[in-house]
Amino acid sequence: MGLLGFFQRCCVCGQRGATIMCCMEGCDRCFHLPCAKEGSCVTQYIPPYRSFCPEDRPEQDVEATPEPGTDCPICMEPVEDRKTFRTLVCPACKRAWFHRDCIQGLAMRSGLLYFLCPLCRNRMLFAVEMFSLGIRIPFR
């Protein structure tokens, strides 16, 4: 760990040793990699590999809300009644609502070549949006 990381406090847990800095200009928040998920931080796993604190993270730019009783098509459990950090919507059809953890699991199992919206089957717009929201999609 570099000397800078030794002094930096994590904006999630408050402990020292935070080495990941928010890439937003003017933001001085840092966090540990293990704290990122718990703290709702976003890391984009595509070049230039940027990381964002909870205050500056990218959010979906869609004007949609799930209908009452909407279930995640991956786990079949109910999703929240609005768009949140833990709830995402397909940018193409705006009808498929997912838990962030479910989408991440689907991405890891599918890989980039087979990653698509389970409902509308959109591939390109769906993958680009998920990449920008911090979903890691392996290239295998």
C-alpha positions in Angstrom: 0.0 0.0 0.0 1.3 3.4 -0.9 1.9 6.1 1.7 -1.1 8.0 0.4 -3.4 5.0 1.0 -2.2 4.6 4.5 -3.6 8.1 5.5 -6.8 8.0 3.4 -10.0 7.1 5.3 -12.7 5.0 3.5 -15.9 7.0 3.0 -17.8 3.7 3.6 -16.3 2.1 6.7 -14.2 5.0 8.1 -11.0 2.9 8.4 -7.6 4.0 7.0 -6.0 2.4 4.0 -8.5 3.4 1.3 -6.7 3.4 -2.0 -9.5 3.8 -4.6 -10.3 7.4 -5.3 -13.4 8.8 -6.8 -12.6 10.0 -10.3 -14.9 12.9 -10.3 -13.0 16.2 -10.4 -13.0 18.0 -7.1 -14.1 14.9 -5.1 -11.7 13.6 -2.5 -13.6 10.6 -1.3 -11.7 7.3 -1.2 -12.8 3.7 -0.4 -11.6 0.2 -0.1 -12.4 -2.3 -2.9 -14.3 -4.6 -0.5 -16.3 -1.7 0.8 -17.4 -0.5 -2.7 -20.4 -2.7 -3.1 -21.7 -2.2 0.5 -21.2 1.6 0.1 -23.0 1.7 -3.3 -19.8 2.8 -5.1 -19.5 2.1 -8.8 -16.4 0.8 -10.7 -16.5 0.7 -14.4 -14.7 -2.4 -15.7 -14.0 -0.9 -19.1 -11.2 1.5 -20.1 -10.4 3.9 -18.6 -11.5 1.9 -15.5 -13.0 4.7 -13.4 -14.4 4.4 -9.9 -17.1 6.6 -8.3 -18.1 7.3 -4.7 -21.8 7.0 -3.8 -22.3 10.8 -4.3 -20.9 10.9 -7.8 -21.7 7.5 -9.2 -23.5 7.2 -12.6 -27.2 6.5 -12.5 -29.6 5.3 -15.1 -31.2 8.0 -17.2 -34.6 6.5 -17.7 -38.0 7.8 -16.7 -39.7 4.5 -15.8 -41.0 2.8 -12.7 -41.9 -0.8 -12.2 -45.5 -1.8 -12.2 -46.8 -3.1 -8.8 -45.9 -6.7 -8.3 -42.9 -6.6 -10.8 -40.5 -9.5 -10.3 -36.9 -9.8 -11.4 -36.9 -12.1 -14.4 -33.7 -13.7 -13.1 -34.5 -14.7 -9.5 -38.3 -14.2 -9.7 -38.3 -12.2 -6.5 -40.0 -8.8 -6.3 -38.0 -5.6 -7.1 -38.3 -2.3 -5.4 -41.1 0.0 -6.6 -38.6 2.5 -8.1 -35.2 2.8 -9.7 -32.5 2.6 -7.0 -28.8 1.6 -6.8 -29.9 -2.0 -6.2 -32.6 -2.0 -8.9 -31.9 -1.6 -12.6 -34.1 -1.5 -15.7 -33.4 -2.6 -19.2 -32.8 0.6 -21.2 -34.2 -0.9 -24.4 -37.6 -2.2 -23.3 -38.0 -0.4 -20.0 -40.1 -3.3 -18.8 -37.5 -5.7 -17.4 -36.5 -4.8 -13.9 -33.6 -6.5 -12.2 -31.7 -6.6 -8.9 -28.1 -5.4 -9.4 -26.7 -8.6 -7.9 -28.9 -10.7 -10.3 -27.6 -8.8 -13.3 -24.0 -9.2 -12.1 -24.5 -12.9 -11.7 -26.0 -13.2 -15.2 -23.1 -11.2 -16.7 -20.5 -13.4 -15.0 -22.2 -16.6 -16.3 -23.0 -15.3 -19.8 -19.9 -13.4 -20.8 -20.1 -10.5 -23.3 -21.0 -12.6 -26.3 -24.2 -14.0 -24.7 -25.1 -11.2 -22.3 -28.5 -9.7 -23.2 -31.8 -8.6 -21.6 -33.7 -11.8 -20.7 -37.0 -10.1 -21.6 -36.5 -8.2 -24.9 -33.2 -9.9 -25.9 -31.5 -6.6 -26.7 -27.8 -7.0 -26.6 -25.9 -3.8 -27.5 -27.9 -1.1 -25.7 -28.3 -3.4 -22.7 -24.6 -4.3 -22.4 -23.4 -0.7 -22.9 -25.8 0.6 -20.1 -24.8 -2.2 -17.7 -21.0 -1.5 -18.3 -21.5 2.2 -17.5 -23.4 1.3 -14.3 -20.6 -0.8 -13.0 -21.7 -4.3 -14.0 -18.6 -6.4 -14.8 -19.1 -8.4 -18.0 -16.2 -10.7 -18.7 -15.1 -10.9 -22.4 -14.9 -14.7 -22.3 
